[in-house]
Amino acid sequence: MRHTRWIVLFGGFLAYLFDALEIQLLALALPAVRADLGLSAGRGGLLATATLLGIGASSVLVGYLSDNFGRKKALLASLVTFGVFTSVLAVVPNFELFLICRFVAGFGLGGVWGVVSSYVVETWPSEHRGRAASFVLSSFPIGGAVAAVLSGVFLPDWRLMFFVAGAAVVLPVLVVALWFEESGEWRAARQASGADRPVPVSVGEIFQPALRRRTLLATAVAALALAGWWGGSTWLPTYLTAERGIPAGTVALFMTVLNLGMFLGYNVFGLIADRIGRHRAIIVSLFGVAATLPLYALTANHTALLWFGPLFAFFAAFTGLFGSYLAELYPTRVRTTGAGFCFNVGRGVSAFAPFGLAGLAAVIGLSGGLLVCAGLFAAAAMITFLLPGGVGATDEREGGREHALGDVPAGG
């Protein structure tokens, strides 16, 4: 188990890094893609929306694959899907095919988060699980930093950039295929569920009375928080260029520094979560980003912008905390289905945020849109108070592991 958990830790980090790279590359390439294909701001926003809709749809498909056929197969299928359909963007002739490819790639992009989160929860002990999951998912901002570097190297040749990024997914595919073992906890749960032919897992199980309330509340939290994040982050490069007058060549530096701040925040909040509990840490993270994002939105000084970016990104660690927290809310049998549903349906709902922010910006500007995003983070924090405490710091110190996961009363 000790050997397996370290393979999961670093292999999951690599897999999610490429997932993040492919997601964030579009935001950086968007100005060049719009210029090349002659797209309006609204159509540009739809490309991000299509990606997030595909991610939302993956919540059911990949959760079904993972809980019924195994974590490893579901992770490989997710990686191959988004790698292939990212590479194909190199030859798409028009907006419509680009839109379809991003939607299909979204199925793979959405699957990785839920599967690696389940892998971490099922291989790491509870007292280290928060920092382990946060470390794995902290590869998201590193993927963003790599995307910024790639954009600086390849743009305006966005076609070659997408081809190289998609083809490189062969690296995490080989790592998972050669060194990952199937989750022992998943195998044990399948064997215990009914001898020769276990009853297939269905998404309806997470809406049974014992789990329904937490499923609905957790999905609402994810939808609000991710709408705030994707609404703002998709247009951040455009905001820096158009409203703050930062040269396009310098934007990559701003985004790299911002993502490094987020990487630090993920790992610091992982330590905080194991100390005070995942539930409380998520609340602190959401309120923190709600308080610091307005500083970024209202600042015109370029030096201040350079440093306020990593400040608000430091608090945007909730996605890493969701990895362990949401997975702990569900028993092993429906873990990927439950956690993946909440997170990826939330991402699917947030799909309309980039498109909506484009329309909002026409009235109040992108800086005003960022203030609206800060309000969404605050709303997500308030709803989080209604969710169960999960496996918190007190339970972990008492040695509680997997105690009543999925059976904790919805009140906490």
Buried (B, 14 or more C-beta within 10 A) or exposed (E): EEEBBEBBBBBBBBBBBBBBBBBBBBBBBBBBBBEEBEBEBEBBBBBBBBBBBBBBBBBBBBBBBBBBBBBBBBBBBBBBBBBBBBBBBBEBEEBEEBBBBBBBBBBBBBBBBBBBBBBBBBBBEBBBBBBBBBBBBBBBBBBBBBBBBBBBEBBBBBBEBBBBBBBBBBBBBEBBBEEBEBBEBBBEBBEEEEEEEBEEBBBEBBBEEBBEBBBBBBBBBBBBBBBBBBBBBBBBBBBBBBBBEBEBEEBBBBBBBBBBBBBBBBBBBBBBBBBBBBBBBBBBBBBBBBBBBBBBBEBEEBEEBBBBBBBBBBBBBBBBBBBBBBBBBBBBBBBBBBBBBBBBBBBBBBBBBBBBBBEBBEEEBBBBBBBBBBBBBBBBBBBBEBBBBBBBBEBBEEEBEBEEBBEBEBEE
